[in-house]
């Protein structure tokens, strides 16, 4: 290989990600925007009302 690493000779170090951690499914899909997810995580409650919008 160009980077000089031979996969068969590789030894995992303490900072390497384990195979179990790499294959662990952690994503939970939701219908929220990024801002809404942060607000839920931090306990922020939105009290303002959305401005009316018109489509022509």
C-alpha distance matrix in Angstrom:
0.0 3.8 5.6 5.5 6.5 7.2 9.4 12.0 12.7 13.0 16.7 18.4 20.3 23.7 22.5 20.0 21.5 22.7 22.2 26.0 26.1 23.4 25.3 28.7 30.7 32.3 33.1 36.8 37.8 41.1 43.2 43.3 42.1 39.9 43.1 45.0 42.4 42.5 46.3 46.5 44.2 46.3 49.6 50.6 53.3 53.8 57.6 57.6 58.3 56.3 58.0 59.4 57.5 59.1 57.6 59.4
3.8 0.0 3.8 5.5 7.9 10.0 12.3 15.2 15.3 15.2 18.5 19.9 21.3 24.4 22.8 20.8 22.5 24.2 24.1 27.8 27.5 24.7 26.9 30.1 31.9 33.2 33.8 37.5 38.3 41.4 43.3 43.2 41.6 39.3 42.3 44.5 42.1 42.0 45.8 46.3 44.0 45.8 49.3 50.1 52.8 53.2 56.9 56.8 57.5 55.4 57.0 58.5 56.5 58.1 56.6 58.4
5.6 3.8 0.0 3.8 5.7 8.9 11.0 14.2 13.6 12.8 15.7 16.9 17.8 20.9 19.3 17.6 19.6 21.6 21.9 25.6 25.0 22.5 25.1 28.1 30.1 31.1 32.0 35.7 36.8 39.8 41.9 41.5 40.0 37.5 40.4 42.6 40.0 39.7 43.5 43.9 41.4 43.2 46.7 47.6 50.5 51.0 54.8 54.8 55.8 53.9 55.6 57.3 55.6 57.3 56.1 58.1
5.5 5.5 3.8 0.0 3.8 6.5 9.7 12.1 11.0 11.0 14.1 16.0 17.2 20.6 19.7 18.0 20.4 21.8 22.3 26.0 25.8 23.7 26.2 29.2 31.6 32.8 34.0 37.8 39.2 42.3 44.5 44.3 42.9 40.4 43.3 45.3 42.6 42.3 46.1 46.3 43.7 45.5 49.0 50.1 53.1 53.8 57.6 57.8 58.8 57.0 58.9 60.6 59.0 60.8 59.6 61.6
6.5 7.9 5.7 3.8 0.0 3.8 6.2 8.9 8.0 7.4 10.7 12.6 14.2 17.7 17.0 14.9 17.1 18.3 18.6 22.4 22.4 20.4 22.8 25.9 28.5 29.8 31.2 35.0 36.6 39.9 42.3 42.2 41.0 38.5 41.5 43.3 40.4 40.2 44.0 44.0 41.3 43.3 46.7 48.1 51.0 51.9 55.7 56.1 57.2 55.5 57.5 59.2 57.7 59.6 58.5 60.6
7.2 10.0 8.9 6.5 3.8 0.0 3.8 5.6 5.5 6.4 10.2 12.7 15.1 18.8 18.6 16.0 17.9 18.3 18.2 22.0 22.6 20.7 22.6 25.9 28.6 30.4 32.0 35.7 37.4 40.8 43.4 43.6 42.7 40.4 43.5 45.1 42.0 42.1 45.9 45.6 43.0 45.2 48.4 50.0 52.8 53.8 57.6 58.2 59.1 57.4 59.5 61.1 59.6 61.4 60.2 62.4
9.4 12.3 11.0 9.7 6.2 3.8 0.0 3.8 5.5 5.2 8.9 10.8 13.8 17.2 17.0 14.0 15.2 15.2 14.6 18.4 19.4 17.4 19.1 22.4 25.2 27.1 28.9 32.6 34.3 37.8 40.5 40.9 40.3 38.1 41.3 42.6 39.5 39.8 43.5 43.0 40.4 42.8 45.9 47.6 50.3 51.5 55.3 55.9 56.8 55.2 57.4 59.0 57.5 59.3 58.1 60.4
12.0 15.2 14.2 12.1 8.9 5.6 3.8 0.0 3.8 5.7 8.7 11.4 14.7 18.2 18.8 15.8 17.1 16.3 15.7 19.2 20.8 19.3 20.6 23.9 26.8 29.0 31.1 34.7 36.6 40.2 43.1 43.5 43.2 41.0 44.2 45.3 42.1 42.4 46.1 45.4 42.8 45.2 48.3 50.1 52.9 54.2 58.0 58.8 59.6 58.2 60.5 62.0 60.7 62.5 61.3 63.6
12.7 15.3 13.6 11.0 8.0 5.5 5.5 3.8 0.0 3.8 6.5 9.9 12.6 16.3 17.2 14.9 16.9 16.6 16.8 20.3 21.5 20.3 22.2 25.2 28.4 30.2 32.4 36.0 38.2 41.6 44.6 44.7 44.2 41.7 44.8 46.1 42.8 42.8 46.5 45.9 43.0 45.2 48.4 50.3 53.2 54.6 58.4 59.3 60.4 59.0 61.4 63.1 61.9 63.9 62.8 65.2
13.0 15.2 12.8 11.0 7.4 6.4 5.2 5.7 3.8 0.0 3.8 6.5 9.3 13.0 13.6 11.1 13.3 13.3 14.0 17.5 18.2 17.2 19.4 22.2 25.4 26.9 29.2 32.9 35.1 38.4 41.4 41.3 40.8 38.2 41.2 42.5 39.2 39.1 42.8 42.2 39.3 41.5 44.7 46.6 49.5 51.0 54.8 55.7 56.8 55.6 58.0 59.8 58.6 60.7 59.8 62.3
16.7 18.5 15.7 14.1 10.7 10.2 8.9 8.7 6.5 3.8 0.0 3.8 6.4 10.0 11.4 9.5 12.0 11.8 13.2 16.3 17.0 16.7 19.1 21.4 24.9 26.2 28.8 32.4 34.9 38.2 41.3 41.1 40.6 38.0 40.8 41.9 38.5 38.3 41.8 41.2 38.1 40.1 43.3 45.4 48.4 50.1 53.9 55.0 56.4 55.3 57.9 59.9 59.0 61.2 60.5 63.2
18.4 19.9 16.9 16.0 12.6 12.7 10.8 11.4 9.9 6.5 3.8 0.0 3.8 6.9 8.1 6.0 8.4 8.4 10.6 13.4 13.6 13.7 16.4 18.3 21.8 22.8 25.5 29.1 31.7 34.9 38.1 37.8 37.4 34.7 37.3 38.4 35.0 34.7 38.2 37.5 34.3 36.3 39.5 41.7 44.8 46.5 50.3 51.5 52.9 52.0 54.6 56.7 55.9 58.3 57.7 60.5
20.3 21.3 17.8 17.2 14.2 15.1 13.8 14.7 12.6 9.3 6.4 3.8 0.0 3.8 5.5 5.4 8.8 9.8 12.9 15.2 14.5 15.1 18.2 19.6 23.0 23.4 26.1 29.6 32.3 35.3 38.4 37.7 37.1 34.1 36.5 37.8 34.4 33.6 37.1 36.6 33.3 35.0 38.3 40.4 43.6 45.5 49.2 50.5 52.1 51.3 54.0 56.2 55.6 58.1 57.8 60.6
23.7 24.4 20.9 20.6 17.7 18.8 17.2 18.2 16.3 13.0 10.0 6.9 3.8 0.0 3.8 5.7 8.4 9.6 13.2 14.7 13.5 14.8 18.0 18.6 22.0 21.9 24.8 28.1 31.0 33.7 36.9 36.0 35.5 32.4 34.6 35.7 32.2 31.3 34.6 34.0 30.6 32.1 35.4 37.6 41.0 43.0 46.7 48.1 49.9 49.4 52.1 54.5 54.1 56.8 56.7 59.7
22.5 22.8 19.3 19.7 17.0 18.6 17.0 18.8 17.2 13.6 11.4 8.1 5.5 3.8 0.0 3.8 6.6 9.2 12.7 14.3 12.3 13.0 16.6 17.3 20.2 19.8 22.4 25.8 28.5 31.1 34.1 33.1 32.3 29.2 31.4 32.8 29.4 28.4 31.9 31.5 28.2 29.7 33.1 35.1 38.4 40.2 43.9 45.2 46.9 46.2 48.9 51.3 50.8 53.4 53.3 56.2
20.0 20.8 17.6 18.0 14.9 16.0 14.0 15.8 14.9 11.1 9.5 6.0 5.4 5.7 3.8 0.0 3.8 6.4 9.4 11.7 10.2 10.2 13.7 15.0 18.1 18.4 20.9 24.5 27.1 30.0 33.0 32.4 31.8 29.0 31.5 32.8 29.3 28.8 32.4 31.9 28.7 30.7 34.0 35.9 39.1 40.7 44.5 45.7 47.1 46.2 48.9 51.0 50.3 52.8 52.5 55.3
21.5 22.5 19.6 20.4 17.1 17.9 15.2 17.1 16.9 13.3 12.0 8.4 8.8 8.4 6.6 3.8 0.0 3.8 6.6 8.4 6.5 6.6 10.1 11.2 14.3 14.7 17.4 20.9 23.6 26.6 29.8 29.4 29.1 26.4 29.2 30.1 26.6 26.5 30.0 29.2 26.2 28.5 31.6 33.7 36.6 38.3 42.1 43.3 44.6 43.7 46.4 48.5 47.8 50.3 49.9 52.8
22.7 24.2 21.6 21.8 18.3 18.3 15.2 16.3 16.6 13.3 11.8 8.4 9.8 9.6 9.2 6.4 3.8 0.0 3.8 5.4 5.3 6.3 8.7 10.0 13.6 14.7 17.8 21.1 24.0 27.2 30.6 30.6 30.7 28.4 31.2 31.7 28.1 28.3 31.7 30.5 27.6 30.1 33.0 35.3 38.1 39.9 43.7 45.1 46.3 45.5 48.3 50.2 49.6 52.0 51.5 54.5
22.2 24.1 21.9 22.3 18.6 18.2 14.6 15.7 16.8 14.0 13.2 10.6 12.9 13.2 12.7 9.4 6.6 3.8 0.0 3.8 5.5 5.1 6.1 8.5 12.0 14.0 16.8 20.1 22.8 26.3 29.6 30.1 30.4 28.5 31.5 31.9 28.3 29.0 32.4 31.0 28.5 31.3 34.0 36.2 38.8 40.4 44.2 45.5 46.4 45.4 48.2 49.8 49.0 51.3 50.5 53.4
26.0 27.8 25.6 26.0 22.4 22.0 18.4 19.2 20.3 17.5 16.3 13.4 15.2 14.7 14.3 11.7 8.4 5.4 3.8 0.0 3.8 5.5 5.3 6.0 9.8 11.8 15.0 18.0 21.0 24.4 27.9 28.4 29.1 27.3 30.3 30.2 26.6 27.4 30.6 28.9 26.3 29.3 31.7 34.2 36.6 38.5 42.2 43.7 44.6 43.8 46.9 48.5 47.9 50.2 49.7 52.7
26.1 27.5 25.0 25.8 22.4 22.6 19.4 20.8 21.5 18.2 17.0 13.6 14.5 13.5 12.3 10.2 6.5 5.3 5.5 3.8 0.0 3.8 5.5 5.2 8.7 9.6 12.8 16.0 19.1 22.2 25.7 25.8 26.3 24.2 27.0 27.2 23.5 24.1 27.4 25.9 23.2 26.0 28.6 31.0 33.6 35.4 39.1 40.6 41.7 40.9 43.9 45.7 45.2 47.7 47.3 50.3
23.4 24.7 22.5 23.7 20.4 20.7 17.4 19.3 20.3 17.2 16.7 13.7 15.1 14.8 13.0 10.2 6.6 6.3 5.1 5.5 3.8 0.0 3.8 5.6 8.4 9.8 12.2 15.8 18.3 21.7 24.9 25.2 25.4 23.4 26.6 27.0 23.5 24.3 27.8 26.6 24.2 27.1 29.8 31.8 34.2 35.7 39.5 40.6 41.5 40.4 43.2 44.8 44.0 46.3 45.6 48.6
25.3 26.9 25.1 26.2 22.8 22.6 19.1 20.6 22.2 19.4 19.1 16.4 18.2 18.0 16.6 13.7 10.1 8.7 6.1 5.3 5.5 3.8 0.0 3.8 6.3 9.1 11.4 14.6 17.0 20.6 24.0 24.8 25.5 24.0 27.3 27.3 23.9 25.2 28.4 26.8 24.8 28.0 30.4 32.5 34.6 36.1 39.8 40.9 41.5 40.4 43.3 44.7 43.8 45.9 45.1 48.1
28.7 30.1 28.1 29.2 25.9 25.9 22.4 23.9 25.2 22.2 21.4 18.3 19.6 18.6 17.3 15.0 11.2 10.0 8.5 6.0 5.2 5.6 3.8 0.0 3.8 6.1 9.2 12.0 15.0 18.4 22.0 22.6 23.6 22.2 25.2 24.8 21.3 22.7 25.7 23.8 21.7 25.0 27.2 29.5 31.6 33.3 37.0 38.4 39.1 38.3 41.3 42.8 42.2 44.5 44.0 47.1
30.7 31.9 30.1 31.6 28.5 28.6 25.2 26.8 28.4 25.4 24.9 21.8 23.0 22.0 20.2 18.1 14.3 13.6 12.0 9.8 8.7 8.4 6.3 3.8 0.0 3.8 6.0 8.5 11.3 14.8 18.4 19.3 20.6 19.5 22.7 22.1 18.7 20.5 23.4 21.4 19.8 23.4 25.2 27.4 29.2 30.7 34.2 35.6 36.0 35.1 38.1 39.5 38.9 41.1 40.5 43.6
32.3 33.2 31.1 32.8 29.8 30.4 27.1 29.0 30.2 26.9 26.2 22.8 23.4 21.9 19.8 18.4 14.7 14.7 14.0 11.8 9.6 9.8 9.1 6.1 3.8 0.0 3.8 6.5 9.8 12.8 16.4 16.7 17.9 16.5 19.4 18.8 15.3 16.9 19.8 17.9 16.1 19.6 21.6 23.7 25.7 27.3 30.9 32.3 33.0 32.3 35.4 37.0 36.6 39.0 38.8 42.0
33.1 33.8 32.0 34.0 31.2 32.0 28.9 31.1 32.4 29.2 28.8 25.5 26.1 24.8 22.4 20.9 17.4 17.8 16.8 15.0 12.8 12.2 11.4 9.2 6.0 3.8 0.0 3.8 6.3 9.5 12.9 13.5 14.6 13.7 16.9 16.3 13.0 15.2 18.1 16.4 15.3 18.8 20.7 22.3 23.9 25.1 28.7 29.8 30.2 29.2 32.2 33.6 33.1 35.4 35.1 38.3
36.8 37.5 35.7 37.8 35.0 35.7 32.6 34.7 36.0 32.9 32.4 29.1 29.6 28.1 25.8 24.5 20.9 21.1 20.1 18.0 16.0 15.8 14.6 12.0 8.5 6.5 3.8 0.0 3.8 6.5 10.2 11.2 13.2 13.0 15.9 14.5 11.5 14.3 16.6 14.4 13.9 17.7 18.9 20.6 21.7 22.9 26.3 27.6 27.8 27.0 30.1 31.4 31.1 33.4 33.2 36.5
37.8 38.3 36.8 39.2 36.6 37.4 34.3 36.6 38.2 35.1 34.9 31.7 32.3 31.0 28.5 27.1 23.6 24.0 22.8 21.0 19.1 18.3 17.0 15.0 11.3 9.8 6.3 3.8 0.0 3.8 7.1 8.8 10.9 11.6 14.7 13.2 11.0 14.4 16.4 14.6 15.0 18.6 19.5 20.6 21.3 21.9 25.2 26.0 25.8 24.5 27.5 28.5 27.9 30.1 29.7 32.9
41.1 41.4 39.8 42.3 39.9 40.8 37.8 40.2 41.6 38.4 38.2 34.9 35.3 33.7 31.1 30.0 26.6 27.2 26.3 24.4 22.2 21.7 20.6 18.4 14.8 12.8 9.5 6.5 3.8 0.0 3.8 5.5 8.5 10.1 12.5 10.4 8.9 12.7 13.9 12.2 13.5 16.9 17.2 17.9 18.1 18.5 21.7 22.5 22.1 21.0 24.1 25.1 24.8 27.1 27.0 30.4
43.2 43.3 41.9 44.5 42.3 43.4 40.5 43.1 44.6 41.4 41.3 38.1 38.4 36.9 34.1 33.0 29.8 30.6 29.6 27.9 25.7 24.9 24.0 22.0 18.4 16.4 12.9 10.2 7.1 3.8 0.0 3.8 6.9 9.7 11.7 9.5 9.5 13.2 13.9 12.8 14.9 17.8 17.8 17.7 17.3 17.0 19.9 20.2 19.4 17.9 20.9 21.6 21.2 23.4 23.3 26.7
43.3 43.2 41.5 44.3 42.2 43.6 40.9 43.5 44.7 41.3 41.1 37.8 37.7 36.0 33.1 32.4 29.4 30.6 30.1 28.4 25.8 25.2 24.8 22.6 19.3 16.7 13.5 11.2 8.8 5.5 3.8 0.0 3.8 6.5 7.9 5.7 6.2 9.7 10.4 9.9 12.0 14.5 14.8 14.4 14.3 13.9 17.1 17.4 17.1 15.9 18.9 20.3 20.2 22.8 23.2 26.8
42.1 41.6 40.0 42.9 41.0 42.7 40.3 43.2 44.2 40.8 40.6 37.4 37.1 35.5 32.3 31.8 29.1 30.7 30.4 29.1 26.3 25.4 25.5 23.6 20.6 17.9 14.6 13.2 10.9 8.5 6.9 3.8 0.0 3.8 5.4 5.2 6.4 8.8 9.9 10.7 12.5 14.4 15.3 14.2 14.6 13.7 17.0 16.8 16.8 15.1 17.8 19.5 19.1 21.9 22.3 25.7
39.9 39.3 37.5 40.4 38.5 40.4 38.1 41.0 41.7 38.2 38.0 34.7 34.1 32.4 29.2 29.0 26.4 28.4 28.5 27.3 24.2 23.4 24.0 22.2 19.5 16.5 13.7 13.0 11.6 10.1 9.7 6.5 3.8 0.0 3.8 5.5 5.2 6.4 8.7 10.1 10.7 12.5 14.2 13.4 14.7 14.3 18.0 18.0 18.7 17.4 20.0 22.1 21.8 24.8 25.3 28.7
43.1 42.3 40.4 43.3 41.5 43.5 41.3 44.2 44.8 41.2 40.8 37.3 36.5 34.6 31.4 31.5 29.2 31.2 31.5 30.3 27.0 26.6 27.3 25.2 22.7 19.4 16.9 15.9 14.7 12.5 11.7 7.9 5.4 3.8 0.0 3.8 5.5 5.2 6.2 8.7 9.9 10.6 12.0 10.4 11.6 11.0 14.6 14.7 15.8 14.8 17.6 20.2 20.4 23.7 24.7 28.2
45.0 44.5 42.6 45.3 43.3 45.1 42.6 45.3 46.1 42.5 41.9 38.4 37.8 35.7 32.8 32.8 30.1 31.7 31.9 30.2 27.2 27.0 27.3 24.8 22.1 18.8 16.3 14.5 13.2 10.4 9.5 5.7 5.2 5.5 3.8 0.0 3.8 5.4 5.0 6.2 8.6 9.9 10.3 9.1 9.6 9.4 13.0 13.7 14.6 14.0 17.3 19.6 20.2 23.5 24.6 28.3
42.4 42.1 40.0 42.6 40.4 42.0 39.5 42.1 42.8 39.2 38.5 35.0 34.4 32.2 29.4 29.3 26.6 28.1 28.3 26.6 23.5 23.5 23.9 21.3 18.7 15.3 13.0 11.5 11.0 8.9 9.5 6.2 6.4 5.2 5.5 3.8 0.0 3.8 5.4 5.2 6.2 8.7 9.9 10.0 11.5 12.3 16.0 17.2 18.2 17.8 21.1 23.3 23.8 26.9 27.8 31.4
42.5 42.0 39.7 42.3 40.2 42.1 39.8 42.4 42.8 39.1 38.3 34.7 33.6 31.3 28.4 28.8 26.5 28.3 29.0 27.4 24.1 24.3 25.2 22.7 20.5 16.9 15.2 14.3 14.4 12.7 13.2 9.7 8.8 6.4 5.2 5.4 3.8 0.0 3.8 5.4 5.1 6.1 8.4 8.3 10.8 11.9 15.7 16.9 18.7 18.6 21.7 24.4 25.0 28.4 29.5 33.1
46.3 45.8 43.5 46.1 44.0 45.9 43.5 46.1 46.5 42.8 41.8 38.2 37.1 34.6 31.9 32.4 30.0 31.7 32.4 30.6 27.4 27.8 28.4 25.7 23.4 19.8 18.1 16.6 16.4 13.9 13.9 10.4 9.9 8.7 6.2 5.0 5.4 3.8 0.0 3.8 5.5 5.2 5.8 4.8 7.0 8.4 12.1 13.7 15.7 16.2 19.5 22.4 23.5 27.0 28.6 32.3
46.5 46.3 43.9 46.3 44.0 45.6 43.0 45.4 45.9 42.2 41.2 37.5 36.6 34.0 31.5 31.9 29.2 30.5 31.0 28.9 25.9 26.6 26.8 23.8 21.4 17.9 16.4 14.4 14.6 12.2 12.8 9.9 10.7 10.1 8.7 6.2 5.2 5.4 3.8 0.0 3.8 5.5 5.1 6.3 7.8 10.0 13.5 15.7 17.3 18.0 21.6 24.1 25.3 28.7 30.1 33.8
44.2 44.0 41.4 43.7 41.3 43.0 40.4 42.8 43.0 39.3 38.1 34.3 33.3 30.6 28.2 28.7 26.2 27.6 28.5 26.3 23.2 24.2 24.8 21.7 19.8 16.1 15.3 13.9 15.0 13.5 14.9 12.0 12.5 10.7 9.9 8.6 6.2 5.1 5.5 3.8 0.0 3.8 5.7 7.9 10.6 13.1 16.6 18.8 20.7 21.3 24.8 27.4 28.5 31.9 33.1 36.8
46.3 45.8 43.2 45.5 43.3 45.2 42.8 45.2 45.2 41.5 40.1 36.3 35.0 32.1 29.7 30.7 28.5 30.1 31.3 29.3 26.0 27.1 28.0 25.0 23.4 19.6 18.8 17.7 18.6 16.9 17.8 14.5 14.4 12.5 10.6 9.9 8.7 6.1 5.2 5.5 3.8 0.0 3.8 5.6 9.2 11.9 15.1 17.4 20.0 21.0 24.3 27.3 28.6 32.2 33.8 37.5
49.6 49.3 46.7 49.0 46.7 48.4 45.9 48.3 48.4 44.7 43.3 39.5 38.3 35.4 33.1 34.0 31.6 33.0 34.0 31.7 28.6 29.8 30.4 27.2 25.2 21.6 20.7 18.9 19.5 17.2 17.8 14.8 15.3 14.2 12.0 10.3 9.9 8.4 5.8 5.1 5.7 3.8 0.0 3.8 6.4 9.8 12.6 15.5 18.0 19.6 23.0 25.9 27.7 31.2 33.1 36.9
50.6 50.1 47.6 50.1 48.1 50.0 47.6 50.1 50.3 46.6 45.4 41.7 40.4 37.6 35.1 35.9 33.7 35.3 36.2 34.2 31.0 31.8 32.5 29.5 27.4 23.7 22.3 20.6 20.6 17.9 17.7 14.4 14.2 13.4 10.4 9.1 10.0 8.3 4.8 6.3 7.9 5.6 3.8 0.0 3.8 6.6 9.5 12.1 14.8 16.4 19.7 22.8 24.6 28.3 30.4 34.1
53.3 52.8 50.5 53.1 51.0 52.8 50.3 52.9 53.2 49.5 48.4 44.8 43.6 41.0 38.4 39.1 36.6 38.1 38.8 36.6 33.6 34.2 34.6 31.6 29.2 25.7 23.9 21.7 21.3 18.1 17.3 14.3 14.6 14.7 11.6 9.6 11.5 10.8 7.0 7.8 10.6 9.2 6.4 3.8 0.0 3.8 6.3 9.3 11.8 13.9 17.3 20.2 22.4 26.0 28.3 32.0
53.8 53.2 51.0 53.8 51.9 53.8 51.5 54.2 54.6 51.0 50.1 46.5 45.5 43.0 40.2 40.7 38.3 39.9 40.4 38.5 35.4 35.7 36.1 33.3 30.7 27.3 25.1 22.9 21.9 18.5 17.0 13.9 13.7 14.3 11.0 9.4 12.3 11.9 8.4 10.0 13.1 11.9 9.8 6.6 3.8 0.0 3.8 5.8 8.3 10.2 13.5 16.5 18.8 22.4 24.9 28.5
57.6 56.9 54.8 57.6 55.7 57.6 55.3 58.0 58.4 54.8 53.9 50.3 49.2 46.7 43.9 44.5 42.1 43.7 44.2 42.2 39.1 39.5 39.8 37.0 34.2 30.9 28.7 26.3 25.2 21.7 19.9 17.1 17.0 18.0 14.6 13.0 16.0 15.7 12.1 13.5 16.6 15.1 12.6 9.5 6.3 3.8 0.0 3.8 6.6 9.7 12.6 15.6 18.4 22.0 24.9 28.4
57.6 56.8 54.8 57.8 56.1 58.2 55.9 58.8 59.3 55.7 55.0 51.5 50.5 48.1 45.2 45.7 43.3 45.1 45.5 43.7 40.6 40.6 40.9 38.4 35.6 32.3 29.8 27.6 26.0 22.5 20.2 17.4 16.8 18.0 14.7 13.7 17.2 16.9 13.7 15.7 18.8 17.4 15.5 12.1 9.3 5.8 3.8 0.0 3.8 6.6 9.1 12.3 15.1 18.8 21.8 25.2
58.3 57.5 55.8 58.8 57.2 59.1 56.8 59.6 60.4 56.8 56.4 52.9 52.1 49.9 46.9 47.1 44.6 46.3 46.4 44.6 41.7 41.5 41.5 39.1 36.0 33.0 30.2 27.8 25.8 22.1 19.4 17.1 16.8 18.7 15.8 14.6 18.2 18.7 15.7 17.3 20.7 20.0 18.0 14.8 11.8 8.3 6.6 3.8 0.0 3.8 6.4 9.0 12.0 15.5 18.6 22.0
56.3 55.4 53.9 57.0 55.5 57.4 55.2 58.2 59.0 55.6 55.3 52.0 51.3 49.4 46.2 46.2 43.7 45.5 45.4 43.8 40.9 40.4 40.4 38.3 35.1 32.3 29.2 27.0 24.5 21.0 17.9 15.9 15.1 17.4 14.8 14.0 17.8 18.6 16.2 18.0 21.3 21.0 19.6 16.4 13.9 10.2 9.7 6.6 3.8 0.0 3.8 6.4 8.7 12.4 15.2 18.7
58.0 57.0 55.6 58.9 57.5 59.5 57.4 60.5 61.4 58.0 57.9 54.6 54.0 52.1 48.9 48.9 46.4 48.3 48.2 46.9 43.9 43.2 43.3 41.3 38.1 35.4 32.2 30.1 27.5 24.1 20.9 18.9 17.8 20.0 17.6 17.3 21.1 21.7 19.5 21.6 24.8 24.3 23.0 19.7 17.3 13.5 12.6 9.1 6.4 3.8 0.0 3.8 6.4 10.0 13.2 16.3
59.4 58.5 57.3 60.6 59.2 61.1 59.0 62.0 63.1 59.8 59.9 56.7 56.2 54.5 51.3 51.0 48.5 50.2 49.8 48.5 45.7 44.8 44.7 42.8 39.5 37.0 33.6 31.4 28.5 25.1 21.6 20.3 19.5 22.1 20.2 19.6 23.3 24.4 22.4 24.1 27.4 27.3 25.9 22.8 20.2 16.5 15.6 12.3 9.0 6.4 3.8 0.0 3.8 6.8 10.2 13.3
57.5 56.5 55.6 59.0 57.7 59.6 57.5 60.7 61.9 58.6 59.0 55.9 55.6 54.1 50.8 50.3 47.8 49.6 49.0 47.9 45.2 44.0 43.8 42.2 38.9 36.6 33.1 31.1 27.9 24.8 21.2 20.2 19.1 21.8 20.4 20.2 23.8 25.0 23.5 25.3 28.5 28.6 27.7 24.6 22.4 18.8 18.4 15.1 12.0 8.7 6.4 3.8 0.0 3.8 6.8 10.1
59.1 58.1 57.3 60.8 59.6 61.4 59.3 62.5 63.9 60.7 61.2 58.3 58.1 56.8 53.4 52.8 50.3 52.0 51.3 50.2 47.7 46.3 45.9 44.5 41.1 39.0 35.4 33.4 30.1 27.1 23.4 22.8 21.9 24.8 23.7 23.5 26.9 28.4 27.0 28.7 31.9 32.2 31.2 28.3 26.0 22.4 22.0 18.8 15.5 12.4 10.0 6.8 3.8 0.0 3.8 6.5
57.6 56.6 56.1 59.6 58.5 60.2 58.1 61.3 62.8 59.8 60.5 57.7 57.8 56.7 53.3 52.5 49.9 51.5 50.5 49.7 47.3 45.6 45.1 44.0 40.5 38.8 35.1 33.2 29.7 27.0 23.3 23.2 22.3 25.3 24.7 24.6 27.8 29.5 28.6 30.1 33.1 33.8 33.1 30.4 28.3 24.9 24.9 21.8 18.6 15.2 13.2 10.2 6.8 3.8 0.0 3.8
59.4 58.4 58.1 61.6 60.6 62.4 60.4 63.6 65.2 62.3 63.2 60.5 60.6 59.7 56.2 55.3 52.8 54.5 53.4 52.7 50.3 48.6 48.1 47.1 43.6 42.0 38.3 36.5 32.9 30.4 26.7 26.8 25.7 28.7 28.2 28.3 31.4 33.1 32.3 33.8 36.8 37.5 36.9 34.1 32.0 28.5 28.4 25.2 22.0 18.7 16.3 13.3 10.1 6.5 3.8 0.0
